[in-house]
Amino acid sequence: MKKLTTLFVAISIGISLGFVSYPIDGYEYTGIARLYRLKKMHDDSIKNRRLRPGSYKTMAEIQLNLLSRKNDSLNMLLTSTPEFEREIKRLFPRRGYSATVLDMTNPDSLKYAAFRENVGYQPGSVGKIAVLNAIMTQLSNLCPDSWEERAYYLKNIKVSSRYWGLGDHHTIPVYNIEKDTYRKRRVVASDVFSLYEWIDHMVSVSNNGAASVVFREAILMAAFEQDYFELTEEQAEQYFKETPRDSLTNLMHRVANEPLRKLGITKDEWRLGGLFTRPAGKYIGRKGGSIGTPVGLMKYLVQLEQGKVIDERTSLEIKRLLYLTDRRIRYAHSRKLDSAAVYFKSGSLYKCDREKNPDCAKYAGNVYNYMNSVIIVEHPKGKKYIVCLMSNVLNKNSAGAHMGLATRIDRIINPS
């Protein structure tokens, strides 16, 4: 890892003066190469069939929606609205689904509905939001007084994958700006990206290897504190090799979960139990299992909109990282949301018993079949809402069902 501390003062001035972030106009701020390509296509009027009309918000247009309610408690904000809740509940079958929905179009008159909101599900890739939260928390601990300093490190610290990033079938976008070449491929051990780019690979295309790399760096920040900024890869690997496995596992668990507890999210509402790839488990075990509930995820997103996740500036940055400027799937694929900006994370996990059904299909497990969607929707005419939807319906790919529910929920909140 390069020694960056002495360079910060000169470069951070440019960052703070030219505040931009990503959506597609965020390359200069973040260094995320795929954003450069998307912006270039947009500027050259090249049609991108993967993007919907709502995918072109600028950084300045992305704002937090509940700042005016920042001093209000979750109990005040997440209070059931009877008629709204009855409408939402009618959309769901009695089993297999759980959801929370918050209409925040008018922050002074919120509408909240919950359906089996305390039922726990395996969160799958939705848990990557906890990893994003973890690395932002650790950077805040290291640079408590300056967002610009944290942004500088996110952009300029570059780390390699090594074995941590291997073992996932999800591809990542690799764009060479100088050569103007673009391709999608799996992560390889020699890949080197900035922290911002690893985070983007984790969130935008849900790459499990990227999630393990980001998680690794959050753990190293917690372990080495200020020495992290001068840490070499050799020193990092030596640390993992020499530290007892149970100590590393406990540290991993604290790094991921303590920030959630500070937000008032209980261990039964949302917790993360391990890394996302098998090779990353070489030195770090699993602990406590992973679980998510619609109420736990809603608590997080509401506090994000309040600006209370770490601090207001970090909350905004996390929201921008969740802004979808890639292909929309599952819940977000609903055509009713085409013109809306969506901030989205989806996750799934399934298991097939081939003895029961030799034809058991992908995303249609007959042992368990989790599919989860968390989304903030912002329509151009002002309708804004949050949905946390979790399901476990056996023998069926629930992507279509999630998309259908997206359409029906939107019709209730945004009937025009």
C-alpha positions as CSV (number, residue, x, y, z in Angstrom):
1,M,0.0,0.0,0.0
2,K,1.4,3.4,-0.9
3,K,2.2,6.0,1.8
4,L,-0.4,8.6,1.2
5,T,-0.6,10.7,4.4
6,T,1.9,13.3,3.3
7,L,0.1,13.8,0.0
8,F,-3.3,14.5,1.4
9,V,-3.1,18.2,2.1
10,A,-2.3,19.2,-1.5
11,I,-4.8,17.0,-3.2
12,S,-7.7,17.3,-0.7
13,I,-8.1,21.0,-1.7
14,G,-9.1,20.0,-5.2
15,I,-11.6,17.5,-3.8
16,S,-13.3,19.9,-1.5
17,L,-13.5,22.7,-4.0
18,G,-14.9,20.5,-6.8
19,F,-17.5,18.4,-4.9
20,V,-19.0,15.9,-7.2
21,S,-20.0,12.3,-6.8
22,Y,-21.3,9.4,-8.8
23,P,-24.0,8.9,-10.5
24,I,-22.4,8.8,-13.9
25,D,-20.8,12.2,-13.5
26,G,-18.7,11.1,-10.5
27,Y,-15.5,9.8,-12.1
28,E,-13.4,12.9,-11.2
29,Y,-14.5,12.6,-7.6
30,T,-14.2,8.8,-7.1
31,G,-11.9,7.5,-9.8
32,I,-14.4,4.8,-10.6
33,A,-13.6,4.0,-14.2
34,R,-17.0,2.7,-15.3
35,L,-18.5,6.1,-14.5
36,Y,-16.1,7.7,-17.0
37,R,-17.4,5.4,-19.7
38,L,-21.0,6.0,-18.8
39,K,-20.6,9.7,-18.8
40,K,-18.7,9.6,-22.1
41,M,-21.5,7.5,-23.7
42,H,-24.1,10.0,-22.4
43,D,-22.1,13.0,-23.6
44,D,-21.6,11.4,-27.1
45,S,-25.4,10.6,-27.3
46,I,-24.6,6.9,-27.4
47,K,-27.7,5.0,-26.3
48,N,-27.2,2.7,-23.3
49,R,-29.9,0.1,-23.3
50,R,-28.9,-1.0,-19.7
51,L,-29.9,2.3,-18.2
52,R,-33.4,3.6,-17.5
53,P,-34.4,7.3,-17.7
54,G,-34.1,7.5,-13.9
55,S,-30.4,6.5,-14.0
56,Y,-29.1,9.9,-15.0
57,K,-29.3,11.9,-11.9
58,T,-26.3,14.1,-11.2
59,M,-24.4,13.9,-7.9
60,A,-25.8,17.3,-6.8
61,E,-29.4,16.0,-7.4
62,I,-29.0,13.2,-4.9
63,Q,-30.0,14.4,-1.4
64,L,-31.2,13.0,1.9
65,N,-35.0,13.1,2.3
66,L,-35.5,13.1,6.1
67,L,-33.1,15.7,7.3
68,S,-36.0,17.8,8.6
69,R,-36.8,14.8,10.9
70,K,-33.2,14.2,12.0
71,N,-34.0,14.7,15.7
72,D,-37.0,12.3,15.7
73,S,-36.7,8.7,17.0
74,L,-37.4,5.6,15.0
75,N,-40.4,5.0,17.1
76,M,-41.8,8.3,16.0
77,L,-41.1,7.7,12.3
78,L,-42.1,4.1,12.0
79,T,-45.6,4.3,13.3
80,S,-48.2,2.3,11.5
81,T,-50.7,4.2,9.3
82,P,-53.8,2.0,9.4
83,E,-55.4,2.6,6.0
84,F,-52.1,2.6,4.2
85,E,-51.0,-0.6,6.0
86,R,-54.2,-2.3,5.0
87,E,-53.7,-1.5,1.4
88,I,-50.1,-2.8,1.5
89,K,-51.0,-6.0,3.4
90,R,-53.6,-6.9,0.8
91,L,-50.8,-7.3,-1.8
92,F,-49.1,-10.2,0.0
93,P,-49.9,-13.9,0.4
94,R,-49.9,-15.0,4.1
95,R,-46.7,-17.0,3.9
96,G,-43.3,-16.6,2.4
97,Y,-43.2,-12.8,2.4
98,S,-42.3,-10.0,4.8
99,A,-42.1,-6.3,4.1
100,T,-41.9,-2.8,5.4
101,V,-42.9,0.3,3.4
102,L,-42.4,3.9,4.2
103,D,-44.0,6.7,2.1
104,M,-41.8,9.7,2.8
105,T,-43.1,12.0,0.1
106,N,-44.2,14.4,2.8
107,P,-41.6,14.2,5.6
108,D,-44.1,15.8,8.0
109,S,-46.7,13.2,7.3
110,L,-45.1,9.9,6.8
111,K,-47.1,6.7,6.0
112,Y,-45.7,3.4,7.3
113,A,-46.8,-0.2,6.7
114,A,-45.3,-3.4,8.0
115,F,-46.2,-7.0,7.2
116,R,-44.5,-9.9,9.2
117,E,-41.7,-7.4,9.6
118,N,-39.8,-9.2,12.4
119,V,-39.5,-12.5,10.6
120,G,-35.8,-13.3,9.9
121,Y,-34.4,-14.3,6.5
122,Q,-30.9,-15.0,5.2
123,P,-30.1,-11.6,3.7
124,G,-27.7,-12.7,1.0
125,S,-26.1,-9.8,-0.8
126,V,-28.2,-7.3,1.0
127,G,-25.7,-7.9,3.8
128,K,-23.1,-6.1,1.7
129,I,-24.7,-2.8,2.9
130,A,-23.3,-3.8,6.3
131,V,-19.8,-4.2,4.8
132,L,-20.2,-0.8,3.1
133,N,-21.3,0.6,6.5
134,A,-18.3,-1.1,8.2
135,I,-15.6,0.4,6.0
136,M,-17.2,3.9,6.2
137,T,-17.3,3.5,10.0
138,Q,-13.6,2.5,10.2
139,L,-12.5,5.4,8.0
140,S,-14.5,7.7,10.2
141,N,-12.7,6.4,13.2
142,L,-9.3,7.1,11.5
143,C,-10.3,10.5,10.1
144,P,-13.0,11.8,12.4
145,D,-12.8,15.4,11.5
146,S,-12.7,15.4,7.7
147,W,-14.9,13.9,5.1
148,E,-12.5,15.2,2.4
149,E,-9.7,13.2,4.0
150,R,-11.8,10.0,4.0
151,A,-12.8,10.6,0.3
152,Y,-9.1,11.1,-0.6
153,Y,-8.2,7.7,0.9
154,L,-11.2,6.0,-0.8
155,K,-10.0,7.3,-4.1
156,N,-6.2,6.9,-3.8
157,I,-5.6,3.8,-1.6
158,K,-5.3,0.9,-4.1
159,V,-5.2,-2.7,-2.9
160,S,-4.9,-6.0,-4.7
161,S,-7.4,-8.9,-4.6
162,R,-5.1,-11.7,-3.8
163,Y,-7.0,-14.9,-2.7
164,W,-9.7,-12.8,-0.9
165,G,-11.5,-11.8,-4.1
166,L,-11.6,-15.2,-5.8
167,G,-14.4,-17.8,-6.0
168,D,-17.4,-15.8,-7.3
169,H,-19.1,-16.2,-10.6
170,H,-20.3,-12.6,-10.7
171,T,-18.3,-10.5,-13.2
172,I,-17.0,-7.0,-12.7
173,P,-16.8,-4.2,-15.3
174,V,-13.2,-3.4,-16.3
175,Y,-12.7,-0.3,-18.3
176,N,-9.3,1.0,-19.5
177,I,-9.7,4.8,-20.0
178,E,-6.4,5.2,-22.0
179,K,-7.2,2.4,-24.5
180,D,-11.0,2.9,-24.3
181,T,-11.5,-0.9,-23.9
182,Y,-14.3,-2.4,-21.8
183,R,-15.1,-6.0,-20.8
184,K,-16.7,-7.9,-18.0
185,R,-14.8,-10.7,-16.3
186,R,-14.3,-12.4,-13.0
187,V,-12.0,-11.0,-10.3
188,V,-8.4,-12.4,-10.5
189,A,-5.8,-12.5,-7.8
190,S,-3.7,-9.8,-9.4
191,D,-6.5,-7.2,-9.7
192,V,-5.7,-3.9,-8.1
193,F,-8.4,-1.3,-7.6
194,S,-9.0,1.7,-5.3
195,L,-11.2,1.3,-2.3
196,Y,-13.9,3.2,-4.1
197,E,-13.7,0.8,-7.1
198,W,-13.8,-2.3,-4.9
199,I,-16.8,-0.8,-3.1
200,D,-18.5,-0.1,-6.5
201,H,-17.8,-3.7,-7.6
202,M,-19.4,-4.9,-4.4
203,V,-22.5,-2.8,-4.6
204,S,-23.3,-2.2,-8.3
205,V,-22.7,-5.7,-9.6
206,S,-22.8,-7.5,-6.3
207,N,-19.4,-9.2,-6.6
208,N,-18.8,-11.4,-3.6
209,G,-15.0,-11.3,-4.0
210,A,-15.1,-7.5,-3.9
211,A,-17.2,-7.7,-0.8
212,S,-14.5,-9.8,0.9
213,V,-11.8,-7.4,-0.2
214,V,-13.7,-4.4,1.2
215,F,-14.4,-6.4,4.4
216,R,-10.7,-7.3,4.7
217,E,-9.7,-3.6,4.5
218,A,-12.2,-2.6,7.2
219,I,-10.8,-5.3,9.5
220,L,-7.2,-4.1,8.8
221,M,-8.3,-0.5,9.6
222,A,-9.7,-1.6,12.9
223,A,-6.6,-3.7,13.7
224,F,-3.9,-1.2,12.7
225,E,-5.6,2.1,13.2
226,Q,-3.4,5.0,11.9
227,D,-0.7,2.5,10.9
228,Y,-3.1,1.2,8.2
229,F,-2.2,4.0,5.9
230,E,1.4,2.7,5.6
231,L,0.5,-1.0,5.8
232,T,2.0,-3.2,3.1
233,E,0.3,-6.2,1.6
234,E,3.1,-8.4,3.1
235,Q,2.5,-7.0,6.6
236,A,-1.3,-7.5,6.2
237,E,-0.9,-11.1,5.2
238,Q,1.5,-11.7,8.0
239,Y,-1.0,-10.3,10.4
240,F,-3.7,-12.7,9.2
241,K,-1.3,-15.6,9.3
242,E,-0.1,-15.0,12.9
243,T,-3.3,-13.8,14.6
244,P,-5.4,-16.6,16.2
245,R,-8.4,-17.5,14.1
246,D,-10.9,-16.9,16.9
247,S,-9.4,-13.4,17.5
248,L,-9.8,-12.5,13.8
249,T,-13.3,-14.0,13.7
250,N,-14.4,-11.9,16.8
251,L,-12.8,-8.8,15.2
252,M,-14.7,-9.4,11.9
253,H,-17.9,-9.8,13.9
254,R,-17.4,-6.5,15.8
255,V,-16.4,-4.5,12.7
256,A,-19.6,-5.5,10.9
257,N,-22.1,-5.5,13.6
258,E,-21.3,-3.0,16.3
259,P,-22.1,-0.1,14.0
260,L,-25.5,-1.6,13.4
261,R,-26.1,-1.9,17.2
262,K,-25.2,1.8,17.6
263,L,-28.1,2.6,15.2
264,G,-30.5,0.7,17.4
265,I,-30.7,-2.3,15.1
266,T,-30.7,-5.5,17.3
267,K,-28.8,-8.7,16.5
268,D,-32.1,-10.4,15.7
269,E,-33.1,-7.7,13.3
270,W,-29.8,-7.6,11.2
271,R,-26.4,-9.2,11.6
272,L,-23.6,-10.4,9.4
273,G,-21.9,-13.6,10.3
274,G,-18.9,-13.9,7.9
275,L,-17.2,-13.0,4.7
276,F,-18.6,-13.6,1.2
277,T,-16.1,-16.0,-0.4
278,R,-14.6,-19.3,0.7
279,P,-11.0,-18.4,0.1
280,A,-11.4,-15.4,2.4
281,G,-12.3,-17.9,5.2
282,K,-8.7,-19.1,5.2
283,Y,-8.0,-17.3,8.4
284,I,-11.4,-15.9,9.5
285,G,-14.3,-18.0,10.5
286,R,-18.0,-17.4,10.8
287,K,-19.9,-16.4,13.9
288,G,-23.5,-16.1,14.8
289,G,-24.9,-16.6,11.3
290,S,-26.4,-13.9,9.1
291,I,-29.9,-12.7,9.4
292,G,-32.0,-9.8,8.1
293,T,-35.5,-8.6,8.8
294,P,-37.6,-5.9,7.0
295,V,-37.8,-3.8,10.1
296,G,-34.0,-4.0,10.7
297,L,-33.3,-2.9,7.1
298,M,-35.9,-0.2,7.3
299,K,-34.3,1.2,10.5
300,Y,-31.0,1.5,8.6
301,L,-32.4,3.2,5.5
302,V,-34.5,5.6,7.5
303,Q,-31.5,6.7,9.5
304,L,-29.6,7.0,6.3
305,E,-32.2,9.4,5.0
306,Q,-32.0,11.3,8.4
307,G,-28.2,11.7,7.9
308,K,-27.6,9.7,11.1
309,V,-25.5,6.8,9.6
310,I,-22.1,7.9,11.0
311,D,-22.7,11.5,10.0
312,E,-24.7,13.5,7.4
313,R,-22.0,13.5,4.8
314,T,-21.3,9.8,5.1
315,S,-25.0,9.0,4.9
316,L,-25.2,11.0,1.6
317,E,-22.1,9.1,0.2
318,I,-23.6,5.7,1.1
319,K,-26.8,6.7,-0.6
320,R,-24.9,7.8,-3.7
321,L,-23.1,4.5,-3.8
322,L,-26.4,2.7,-3.7
323,Y,-27.8,4.8,-6.6
324,L,-28.3,2.3,-9.5
325,T,-26.5,3.2,-12.7
326,D,-26.4,-0.3,-14.0
327,R,-28.9,-2.9,-15.2
328,R,-32.0,-3.1,-13.1
329,I,-33.1,-6.5,-11.9
330,R,-35.8,-8.1,-9.8
331,Y,-37.8,-5.5,-7.8
332,A,-36.0,-2.6,-9.6
333,H,-36.9,-4.1,-13.0
334,S,-40.5,-2.9,-12.8
335,R,-41.3,-0.6,-15.7
336,K,-43.4,1.5,-13.4
337,L,-40.0,2.6,-11.9
338,D,-38.3,3.5,-15.2
339,S,-38.4,7.3,-14.7
340,A,-37.6,7.0,-11.0
341,A,-34.2,7.2,-9.4
342,V,-33.6,4.0,-7.4
343,Y,-31.1,3.2,-4.7
344,F,-31.1,-0.5,-4.6
345,K,-29.6,-3.7,-3.3
346,S,-30.8,-7.2,-3.9
347,G,-29.8,-10.5,-2.4
348,S,-30.6,-14.2,-2.9
349,L,-29.6,-17.6,-1.6
350,Y,-31.1,-20.9,-2.5
351,K,-30.4,-24.6,-1.9
352,C,-31.7,-27.6,-4.0
353,D,-32.2,-31.2,-2.9
354,R,-31.7,-33.0,-6.2
355,E,-33.1,-36.2,-4.7
356,K,-36.4,-34.6,-4.2
357,N,-36.3,-32.8,-7.5
358,P,-33.6,-33.5,-10.1
359,D,-34.8,-30.5,-12.1
360,C,-34.6,-28.0,-9.2
361,A,-33.6,-24.7,-10.8
362,K,-31.3,-21.8,-10.1
363,Y,-33.0,-19.3,-7.8
364,A,-35.9,-21.8,-7.2
365,G,-34.5,-23.9,-4.4
366,N,-36.7,-26.5,-2.7
367,V,-34.8,-26.5,0.6
368,Y,-34.7,-22.7,1.0
369,N,-35.1,-20.0,-1.6
370,Y,-34.4,-16.5,-0.2
371,M,-34.8,-13.4,-2.3
372,N,-34.6,-9.9,-0.8
373,S,-34.9,-6.4,-2.2
374,V,-34.2,-3.1,-0.4
375,I,-34.9,0.1,-2.4
376,I,-35.4,3.8,-2.1
377,V,-37.6,5.1,-4.9
378,E,-37.7,8.8,-6.0
379,H,-40.1,9.7,-8.7
380,P,-39.4,12.9,-10.7
381,K,-42.8,14.4,-9.6
382,G,-42.0,14.1,-6.0
383,K,-43.2,10.7,-4.7
384,K,-40.5,9.1,-2.5
385,Y,-40.6,5.9,-0.6
386,I,-38.6,3.0,0.9
387,V,-39.4,-0.7,0.6
388,C,-37.7,-3.6,2.3
389,L,-39.0,-6.8,0.9
390,M,-37.9,-10.3,1.9
391,S,-39.2,-13.7,0.7
392,N,-38.6,-17.4,1.0
393,V,-40.9,-19.2,-1.5
394,L,-39.8,-22.7,-2.5
395,N,-39.6,-24.0,-6.0
396,K,-40.1,-20.6,-7.6
397,N,-37.9,-17.9,-9.0
398,S,-39.3,-15.0,-7.1
399,A,-37.8,-12.3,-9.3
400,G,-41.0,-11.9,-11.2
401,A,-43.0,-11.8,-8.0
402,H,-40.8,-9.1,-6.6
403,M,-41.1,-7.1,-9.8
404,G,-44.9,-7.5,-9.7
405,L,-45.1,-6.3,-6.1
406,A,-42.9,-3.3,-7.1
407,T,-45.5,-2.3,-9.6
408,R,-48.5,-2.8,-7.3
409,I,-46.8,-1.0,-4.4
410,D,-46.0,1.9,-6.7
411,R,-49.6,2.1,-7.9
412,I,-50.7,2.7,-4.3
413,I,-48.1,5.4,-3.5
414,N,-47.8,6.9,-7.0
415,P,-51.2,6.3,-8.7
416,S,-50.8,8.8,-11.5
